[in-house]
Amino acid sequence: MIPLKDINRTRTFPAVTLLLIAVNAGMFVYQLSLGSGPVLTGFFYRFGLVPGAMFSFGYWQEVGLLPGLAPLLTSMFLHAGWMHFLGNMLYLWVFGDNVEEWLGSVRFLLFYLVCGLLAALLQIAVHPGSRIPMIGASGAISGVLAAYLVLFPGARILTFVPILFFFYLVRLPALIFLGLWFLLQFFNGALSLASGDLSMGGTAWWAHIGGFVAGLVLILKHRKSRRRRAVYY
């Protein structure tokens, strides 16, 4: 299923959502300029998140504390290819603007980054010995999807559904679309644990799960706090 748009209008300009898309696009264009050889590979190992390096004393000695922690942030803005990049940006565009409007731009940016960070930490915890760079905005965007699910469960998502040789456009409630999306991530994550291949198909499933759960907890906490302030005032 591919989301095309949500039937859920906003009244404010989604500045941060567009900024995040622009930064991701700029980084992807830069990646393309590096070609597909050892230069690009070295770039991914330097700015992508390599779980095994985080547990290597030599890594911290070589790069230092701040440069060593930087991949926790920089890895969120790198992508492995066109489909990875376009898929992530489509989801961010469809679901990000409404969440940004509800949270406010500054809070939305912080929410996005924290979800991405917690997503990466779960992937590291599940697969600490991996020497493959983890890249992509999927963990952070998963948090945005969780927030959208909580805030707008009944919003309709115009969805492209290919079935065999036929293609359909259907409007699905966010609860169904995003619920199915999370079940797919969880199923693949569980399957990766059972098979011992924790990054099946090159996808960090547990980063998706971690980002979604982080977004769920954060948005529920913020919504509860917001309701309390409203009652107080």
N, C-alpha and C positions, 0 to 999 in steps of 0.2 A: 504494500500500500504506500502511495506517495501523496503527501499532503500538498495541495496546490494553493489553498488559501483558507482562512477561517472566516466564518460569517459572524464577525465580532468586531465592530468598528471601534476605533479609538478617537479621542478628541484632542490628543496632544501629539506633537511631533516626536517620533521615536529616535531621538538623537543618539543615544548610546547604542541602541541596536544597530543603527546604520554605521556608527563609528566602529563597532566591533567587526561588522562585515567588511568595512573598508580596510581595517588593519589586517584582517585575515587575507583579504584579496591582495593587499600590497606585499605581504610576506610570501604568498603563493607565487606572485609574479617574479619576485626575487629568486625563489627556488627554481623556477623555470629557467631563469638566466644562468643558473649554475650547471645546467645540462643534467645528464643522468649518470655521470661517472663518479670517480672517487671524491671529487670536490663536494658533490651533493651528499654523499655518504658521510664524509667528515663533518659536514654542516649538521646533519641529523644527529650524529654522535655528540656534537658539541652543544647543540641547543635543544635536542630532544631529551626525554627523560629515560635514563638507563637505570632500571631498578638495582641491578647488581652493583653499579658504581656507588650507590648511596650507602652500601654496606662495606665499601672498600676504604681502608685507612689511607692507602696510597692515593686514591682519588682526591680526598680532602687535602692531603699534603701538596698535591700537584696544583690544584686549581684554587684552593682557598675557600673560605666559608661562603661569602656572598656569591661569587661566580659558581660555586658548587650547588647552591640553592636555586640559582637563576632558572635552570631548566624546569622547575616546578611551574614557573610562569610562562617561559618562552615556548615550551612544548605545546601549550594550548593554542598557539597561533600558527602551527605548522601542519601541513597535510601531505599525505602520501601520493596523491594523484588527483586528477580531475573529478572523478566520481566521489571520492572522499571529501574534497573541498566543496563541490556543488551540493552534495547531499546535506552536509552540515549547515551550510549557509541557507539552504532552503528551509530547513527546520527552524533555524534562528529567526529568519525573516517572518515565517508564518506565525510563530508562537511568541516571539520576543517582545513585540510592540505592546501587546496587552499587559504582559507582566511588568514591563517597564512603566507603563502608565499607572498601574496599581501601586507599585513600590516607590515610584519616583526615580529619576535618572541616576542619581548618585547611589542610592541603595541598590538599584538594579545592577549597577556595575560591580559593586562590592559582592552582591549575592552571586553573580556570575563567576567571579574570580574565586570566591570561597568554595563554590560547588566544584569548580574545576580542580582546585587544590585537593579537596577531600576525595574526589574521584581518583586522582592520581595516587593518593596515599593508600587507598584500598587496593588498587591494582598492584602497588609495590608490596603490600602486606601479603597478598595472595600469591604473587610470583616474585619473591625477593631476589632470586638468583638470575633473573633474565638479563641477558646482555644485548637485547634488541631494543633500540630506541622507541619509546612510546611517544607518539605525536597525535595531535588532533584536538579539536574543540568539542568532541563528543561528550566528554564528562561534564563540562560546564553547561552545555546545551541540554543535557539530560536533566540537570537541576531546573532549568527553565521549563522543561516539559512537565516536571512534577508540580511546579508552581502553577502552571496553566491548568493542570488537571484539578488541583484543589480550588482554584479561584473561579474557573469557568467550566465546570464539568458538563454543562448542557450546551455549550457553544458548538455550533455545527462546523465541521471540517470538510471542505470540498476535497474529496479524495479520489485519486486515480488508482483504479484496481484492475490489474491485468489478470485474466483467468484464461489459461491456455492461449488460444489465438484471438480472444475477444478482450475488449477493453471497456471499462465502465467508469462513469463518473457518479459517485454517490456522496451524499452528505451524511457523515457519521457524527454522532455526539462525541465530544472530546473524551468523555469517560470511556467510551468503547475504543476509539482510535488509540488513545494513549495507554489505556489498560492493556490492549493487545500488544502494543509496542513494548511495554515493560515485561509482560509475560514472555515475549520472544527473547528479550535480553536475559531474563532470569533462566529460561530453559537452556539457552546456549552457554550461559555462565556455568550452570550446574553440569552440563554435558562436558564442558572443558575440564572441570575438576575430576569428573569420573574417568575421562579418557587420559588425563595427565597432560593434555595439551592445553595450557592455560591461555593461549592466544590463538585459538582456532581461526584459520582463515585470515590471520593478521589482524584480527579485531580484539581489542582489549575489553571484553564483555564486562569484566568486573569494574572497570572504570565507568562504564555506562550505568551499572547498577549502583555504584557508590555515589555518582553524581545525582542520580534520581532520588536515592534515599536521603542524601544531604539536602537536596532542594525541598523534599517533602517535610523534613523536620524543621528546616529554617522558615519555610513559608507558613507552616502551622503555628510556629512560635511567634512569628511576626504578626500574623492575623489575630492571634489571641491577645497579644500586647496592644495592638491597635484598637481592638474592641474595648479593652480595659480603659484605655485613654479616652475613648469616646464616652464611655459611661461616666468617667471621672469628671470630664468637662461638662 
